[in-house]
């Protein structure tokens, strides 16, 4: 695991024409990331609520996946840029929209949450 990798990751909702940065919320049992457009104050008058979300267990699995890719590249003397890397896990689709030395931006779509 790469130390403090989570600090450089930003997660975005991909259920919109333009990705929307997700925010952390307190649920009834634990924290989770959700699309801010779930709340009426964050969307237009006729815009539907977006229920895209990811729990912290799946969020940690996403970070572990990214960490493994970066560690494999480092062990094999590669300087991989993860931009455009995509994968699926537990019904969630992930796509790296930007990877710089300081930031990794990932958009995600939880199809189970949207049903």
trRosetta pair geometry for C-beta under 8 A, 3 or more apart (Angstrom, degrees):
i j d omega theta_ij theta_ji phi_ij phi_ji
1 5 7.3 -127 177 8 77 127
1 64 6.8 -51 -104 -116 98 74
1 67 5.1 -1 -135 173 55 157
1 71 7.9 -57 -73 -50 12 140
2 5 4.2 82 85 -56 104 120
2 67 4.8 -159 11 -134 92 94
2 70 5.8 -16 -39 88 146 134
2 71 6.5 -157 -52 -60 95 94
4 7 4.9 -16 176 12 89 121
4 8 7.5 80 132 -13 81 94
5 8 6.1 -67 -165 38 46 103
5 9 6.6 41 146 -27 76 110
5 63 5.9 142 98 -167 115 101
5 66 6.7 172 162 99 137 114
5 67 5.4 -162 11 -85 171 98
5 70 7.5 174 -118 38 135 153
6 9 5.8 -60 -148 29 38 113
6 63 5.3 -11 -85 -123 85 147
8 102 6.2 -153 -137 166 111 42
8 103 5.5 -150 -174 -107 82 36
8 104 5.7 68 125 11 95 87
9 62 7.9 144 -179 118 155 110
9 63 6.4 -129 -3 -102 162 92
9 66 7.0 140 -92 55 131 168
9 103 7.9 139 -95 -162 23 58
9 104 5.0 -25 -104 71 70 100
9 105 7.9 152 -159 -90 53 27
9 106 6.4 -7 -164 7 100 114
10 21 6.2 -43 177 -131 113 104
10 103 6.5 1 1 -166 110 105
10 104 7.3 174 26 85 67 49
10 105 4.9 -17 68 -111 103 73
10 106 7.2 165 84 26 51 67
11 21 7.5 105 81 -154 47 61
11 22 4.9 -34 101 38 95 122
11 33 5.7 40 81 158 140 163
11 54 7.0 -90 167 36 156 140
11 59 7.3 -78 -49 -129 160 103
11 62 7.8 64 -98 113 125 159
11 105 8.0 170 -86 -159 21 54
11 106 5.4 -25 -111 73 67 93
11 107 7.5 125 -169 -108 57 28
11 108 6.0 -16 -166 7 105 117
12 19 3.7 37 154 171 138 119
12 20 6.2 144 -163 66 83 32
12 21 5.5 -49 -102 -93 80 44
12 22 6.3 -175 -113 -13 21 86
12 97 6.9 -24 40 14 139 141
12 105 6.3 27 -13 180 121 95
12 106 6.8 176 23 91 81 40
12 107 4.2 -44 79 -99 100 77
12 108 7.3 139 70 14 50 68
13 16 6.3 58 108 5 102 104
13 19 6.5 156 68 -158 49 66
13 20 4.5 -15 48 60 107 93
13 21 7.9 -35 8 40 81 3
13 22 5.5 117 -40 -70 86 94
13 35 3.9 50 -78 -100 157 107
13 37 7.2 -132 74 23 161 111
13 50 6.3 80 176 143 153 145
13 52 4.7 124 -138 85 108 142
13 107 7.0 -10 100 -153 10 87
13 108 7.2 -50 -111 64 38 67
13 109 7.6 86 -165 -90 59 65
14 19 5.7 -24 -92 -105 63 90
14 52 7.7 -179 43 -151 55 162
14 93 7.5 -83 61 92 141 105
14 95 6.7 69 -76 37 158 119
14 107 3.8 93 -62 158 109 119
14 108 6.3 170 4 59 107 16
14 109 4.7 -75 66 -53 105 101
15 35 6.5 -58 42 -79 122 158
15 50 5.2 150 90 -147 137 122
15 52 4.7 -169 -12 -39 137 140
15 109 5.9 131 -62 -119 81 97
15 114 6.6 176 -111 -98 138 133
16 19 6.9 145 64 -102 98 20
16 20 5.5 54 29 -18 144 110
16 35 7.9 143 -23 -151 116 135
16 37 7.0 113 -63 -1 135 161
16 50 7.1 -50 -53 -85 102 153
19 97 6.5 -109 -18 -34 160 168
19 105 7.9 116 111 162 157 117
19 107 4.7 -105 -115 -98 130 125
20 35 5.8 67 86 -150 126 92
20 36 6.4 -127 156 38 122 93
20 37 6.0 34 119 -19 174 114
20 50 7.8 117 50 63 146 162
21 36 7.6 23 82 -5 65 120
22 33 4.4 63 138 169 129 108
22 34 6.2 168 -160 80 99 18
22 35 5.9 -61 -109 -85 85 44
22 36 7.2 179 -135 -23 38 77
22 52 7.7 -105 -99 110 119 102
22 53 7.9 140 -150 -120 130 51
22 54 7.5 38 163 24 168 103
22 108 7.9 -26 -26 46 146 105
23 33 6.8 162 81 -150 23 71
23 34 6.5 -32 64 62 72 70
23 36 5.2 64 4 -70 121 97
24 31 5.7 2 -175 -175 104 114
24 32 7.3 164 -149 88 62 26
24 33 5.6 -44 -92 -93 58 69
25 31 6.9 154 79 -154 41 64
25 32 5.8 -24 61 67 90 74
25 33 7.3 129 12 -121 83 20
25 34 5.1 -4 1 14 134 117
26 31 5.9 -41 -103 -98 52 69
27 30 5.7 3 56 63 108 48
27 31 6.8 160 12 -110 86 14
27 32 5.3 35 -27 8 125 112
30 55 6.8 58 90 -157 124 101
30 56 6.1 -106 149 15 124 121
31 56 5.6 63 80 -50 89 126
32 53 5.5 39 146 176 125 115
32 54 6.5 178 -169 86 89 39
32 55 4.8 -49 -110 -108 107 52
32 56 6.4 -114 -94 -30 55 74
32 59 7.9 172 -143 -25 57 128
33 53 6.4 166 89 -156 54 66
33 54 5.0 -2 57 55 102 89
33 59 6.2 110 1 -85 120 135
34 38 5.5 -31 156 -2 123 143
34 51 7.8 -49 -151 -160 107 40
34 52 7.1 138 -157 90 60 57
34 53 4.2 -17 -102 -103 77 100
35 38 5.5 121 78 -30 81 89
35 50 4.1 -49 93 104 149 121
35 51 7.5 3 36 32 114 2
35 52 4.5 64 -26 60 123 97
35 53 7.0 -105 -1 -67 74 64
36 39 6.3 -50 -178 31 60 104
36 42 4.3 -127 142 -175 95 166
37 42 5.3 -126 -94 111 43 107
37 43 4.6 83 -151 -72 85 112
37 47 6.8 -80 -166 139 115 129
37 49 6.9 168 135 -149 73 43
37 50 4.2 47 88 20 107 118
38 42 7.6 26 45 58 47 126
38 49 5.2 50 -147 -172 48 96
38 50 5.6 -93 -67 69 63 63
38 51 6.0 88 -110 -93 109 46
38 53 7.8 22 -57 -61 145 107
39 42 4.9 68 73 14 91 108
39 43 7.5 156 83 -1 48 95
39 49 7.8 85 -32 -130 15 100
40 43 6.5 -83 -144 45 32 94
40 49 7.6 -46 -69 -86 63 101
43 47 3.9 -131 170 87 110 128
43 48 7.7 -88 165 68 157 23
43 49 7.1 -160 17 -95 158 49
43 50 7.6 152 -78 -2 140 96
44 47 4.0 98 51 -16 84 115
50 114 7.9 -28 -161 -110 68 94
51 113 5.2 -153 126 154 93 91
51 114 5.9 159 69 -102 95 46
52 108 7.5 155 175 101 117 80
52 109 6.3 -65 -130 -133 127 53
52 110 5.5 140 -151 35 69 91
52 113 5.8 115 -123 94 33 128
52 114 6.1 8 -77 -69 74 98
53 110 6.0 -60 59 39 46 150
53 113 5.1 -169 38 -151 83 160
54 58 5.0 -118 -169 89 93 119
54 59 5.2 117 128 -64 115 87
54 62 7.5 8 176 -18 150 141
54 92 6.5 71 -107 -128 107 150
54 108 6.0 14 -51 109 137 151
54 110 5.9 180 -75 -54 74 132
55 58 5.3 87 58 17 75 100
55 59 6.8 -134 102 -8 36 94
56 59 5.1 -52 -138 39 37 118
56 60 6.1 41 159 -22 67 101
57 60 6.0 -53 -152 34 27 109
57 61 6.7 28 148 -18 60 105
58 61 5.4 -49 -148 35 37 116
58 62 6.5 45 149 -24 65 99
58 89 7.0 160 -151 107 94 113
58 90 6.1 -115 -113 62 117 140
58 92 6.1 101 -180 0 138 157
59 62 5.6 -49 -154 30 33 115
59 63 6.7 32 148 -17 64 102
60 63 5.6 -51 -149 36 37 112
60 64 6.3 40 150 -20 66 103
61 64 5.5 -51 -147 36 33 114
61 65 6.4 39 152 -24 64 102
61 89 6.1 -162 127 145 130 153
61 90 7.8 72 81 4 160 126
62 65 5.7 -51 -152 31 31 113
62 66 6.6 27 152 -14 64 105
62 89 7.3 -167 -79 47 72 143
62 92 8.0 -72 -73 110 114 139
62 94 6.1 162 -130 -98 111 150
62 106 6.9 157 173 121 130 164
62 108 7.4 -52 -108 -85 151 142
63 66 5.8 -55 -149 39 33 110
63 67 6.1 37 151 -23 66 109
64 67 5.4 -54 -144 37 31 116
64 68 6.4 35 156 -22 65 103
65 68 5.9 -53 -151 32 29 111
65 69 6.7 28 151 -17 62 104
65 87 6.6 -140 174 69 149 153
65 89 7.2 -136 -55 -44 150 149
65 94 7.8 123 83 63 149 162
66 69 5.8 -55 -153 35 33 112
66 70 6.4 26 153 -14 67 109
66 82 6.9 33 -140 -138 90 173
66 96 7.9 124 -111 -84 110 122
66 104 6.4 118 -161 140 147 164
66 106 7.7 -102 -72 -63 136 142
67 70 5.9 -60 -147 41 30 107
67 71 6.1 27 157 -18 67 109
68 71 5.8 -55 -139 39 29 109
68 72 6.2 33 159 -22 64 107
69 72 5.9 -56 -149 35 26 112
69 73 6.6 26 153 -18 61 106
69 80 6.8 -110 157 96 94 150
69 82 6.2 84 122 -100 143 123
69 85 7.0 69 -149 -169 165 168
70 73 5.7 -53 -150 35 32 112
70 74 6.4 31 153 -18 65 107
70 80 7.1 -145 -110 63 52 112
70 82 7.5 -57 -69 -45 86 128
71 74 5.6 -55 -146 38 33 111
71 75 6.1 33 156 -19 67 107
72 75 5.8 -54 -143 38 28 110
72 76 6.3 5 161 2 63 114
73 76 6.2 -75 -148 51 25 96
73 78 4.2 -94 -159 79 79 99
73 79 6.9 105 161 -106 121 11
73 80 3.8 -112 -110 5 148 115
74 77 7.7 33 -174 -75 31 28
74 78 7.6 -89 -56 54 22 64
81 99 5.1 159 -170 84 72 120
82 85 4.5 -53 -171 8 80 132
82 96 4.6 -52 129 143 96 176
82 99 4.3 122 52 -66 80 160
82 104 6.6 14 64 -134 130 116
83 96 5.6 -131 -115 118 28 106
83 97 7.2 -6 -141 151 79 18
83 98 5.9 7 -105 -124 104 27
83 99 4.7 -136 -47 20 74 96
84 95 7.6 -20 -144 -170 31 88
84 96 6.5 -42 19 73 19 90
85 95 7.6 170 88 -149 45 46
85 96 4.6 31 49 18 85 124
86 93 7.0 1 -172 -177 107 87
86 94 6.2 171 -150 92 60 60
86 95 4.4 -7 -102 -102 101 75
86 96 7.2 -140 -69 12 55 71
87 93 7.9 177 94 -151 34 52
87 94 5.4 -6 60 57 74 105
88 91 7.5 14 -177 -102 103 7
88 92 6.8 159 -155 79 62 45
88 93 5.3 -27 -100 -99 85 63
88 94 7.2 176 -88 16 33 77
89 92 5.6 -23 69 58 71 95
89 94 7.1 9 16 -7 100 118
91 110 6.7 58 115 -159 93 65
91 111 5.3 -116 175 54 93 95
91 112 4.5 53 130 -26 150 109
92 108 5.8 3 178 -173 106 111
92 109 6.9 164 -157 81 61 43
92 110 4.8 -21 -105 -100 92 72
92 111 7.4 -167 -94 10 38 74
92 112 7.9 -60 -61 18 71 99
93 108 6.6 160 83 -154 54 57
93 109 4.7 -5 54 55 103 96
93 111 7.1 61 -8 -29 101 103
94 106 5.7 -12 -165 -176 98 117
94 107 7.5 153 -154 82 48 45
94 108 5.1 -14 -101 -102 68 89
95 106 6.9 148 74 -159 39 67
95 107 5.2 -17 63 61 95 90
95 108 7.5 175 21 -80 69 44
96 99 5.6 11 168 -46 128 108
96 104 6.4 -50 -140 -170 108 94
96 105 7.2 112 -163 78 61 54
96 106 5.5 -38 -100 -100 57 78
97 105 4.9 -55 65 104 96 104
97 106 6.9 161 9 -110 82 21
97 107 5.4 58 -31 -12 122 103
98 103 6.8 8 112 108 108 103
98 104 7.2 179 94 -148 63 35
98 105 4.2 30 47 36 97 114
99 103 7.7 -158 -138 98 32 57
99 104 5.1 12 -113 -115 77 80
99 105 7.7 -137 -64 28 48 66
100 103 5.1 25 50 48 101 80
100 104 7.8 -157 34 -70 56 48
109 114 7.3 -13 -177 -25 86 139
110 113 4.0 39 107 15 117 116
110 114 6.6 150 91 -18 65 88
111 114 5.6 -59 -146 37 36 111
111 115 6.9 48 155 -37 66 96
112 115 6.1 -45 -157 11 34 114
